[in-house]
Amino acid sequence: MGRLLTLLLIGVLACKALTGRWPWELWAQSERAQDEAQARALLGVGREATRDEVNEAHKRLLVRVHPDRGGTTEQVHAATRARDLLLARIERIGQHR
């Protein structure tokens, strides 16, 4: 058991030394990247979409999925979550530039 923990610790430290990030930071980043890719696909925008493009795509999608037009409230919520996620990404990237 002690050897396993030692190997695990060495692996974690090696990951930090090689990538500059802890393994759990890499996993979280990967999940966020997947969520952002799904949001872009839902809204139909590219990776470099601007704030205005994201908002316009959100409005177009809401027209299609609105409950008065045969959509559901869950589809509206999914569209809004996608918009919010992408806008947060734009804000994060904007702060780094």
C-alpha positions in Angstrom: 0.0 0.0 0.0 2.9 2.3 0.8 4.5 1.7 -2.6 1.2 2.5 -4.3 0.9 5.8 -2.5 4.5 6.6 -3.3 4.0 5.9 -7.0 0.9 8.0 -7.0 2.7 10.9 -5.3 5.5 10.7 -7.8 3.0 10.6 -10.7 1.2 13.7 -9.4 4.5 15.6 -8.9 5.7 14.6 -12.3 2.5 15.9 -13.9 3.0 19.2 -12.0 6.6 19.4 -13.1 5.9 18.6 -16.8 2.7 20.6 -17.4 2.8 23.2 -14.7 -0.6 22.1 -13.5 -1.9 19.5 -11.0 -3.7 16.5 -12.6 -7.1 17.6 -11.2 -6.7 21.0 -12.9 -6.1 19.2 -16.2 -9.2 17.1 -15.7 -11.3 20.2 -14.8 -10.0 22.0 -17.9 -10.9 19.1 -20.1 -14.5 19.0 -18.8 -14.8 22.7 -19.3 -13.5 22.4 -22.8 -16.0 19.7 -23.6 -18.8 21.8 -22.1 -17.8 24.8 -24.2 -17.6 22.7 -27.4 -21.2 21.4 -26.7 -22.3 25.0 -26.1 -20.7 26.2 -29.4 -22.4 23.3 -31.3 -25.8 24.1 -29.7 -25.6 27.8 -30.6 -23.9 27.1 -33.9 -20.9 29.5 -33.4 -17.2 29.0 -33.9 -14.4 29.0 -31.3 -13.5 32.6 -31.9 -17.1 33.9 -31.7 -17.5 37.4 -30.3 -19.9 38.5 -27.6 -22.3 39.9 -30.2 -22.2 36.7 -32.3 -22.9 34.5 -29.2 -25.9 36.8 -28.2 -27.3 36.8 -31.8 -27.0 33.0 -32.0 -28.7 32.7 -28.7 -31.6 34.9 -29.9 -32.0 32.8 -33.1 -32.0 29.6 -31.1 -34.6 30.9 -28.7 -37.0 31.7 -31.5 -36.8 28.1 -32.6 -37.0 26.4 -29.2 -39.5 28.7 -27.5 -42.4 26.8 -25.9 -44.9 28.9 -27.9 -43.2 27.5 -31.1 -43.2 23.9 -30.0 -40.1 23.8 -28.0 -39.7 23.2 -24.3 -38.6 25.2 -21.3 -35.7 22.8 -20.9 -34.4 23.7 -24.4 -34.7 27.4 -23.5 -32.7 26.8 -20.3 -30.1 24.8 -22.2 -29.7 27.6 -24.7 -29.3 30.1 -22.0 -26.7 28.0 -20.1 -24.8 27.6 -23.4 -24.8 31.4 -23.9 -23.7 32.1 -20.3 -20.9 29.5 -20.5 -19.5 31.0 -23.8 -19.8 34.6 -22.5 -17.9 33.6 -19.4 -15.2 32.1 -21.6 -15.0 35.3 -23.6 -14.7 37.3 -20.4 -11.9 35.0 -19.1 -10.0 35.2 -22.3 -10.5 39.0 -22.5 -8.9 39.4 -19.1 -5.8 37.4 -20.2 -5.2 39.6 -23.2 
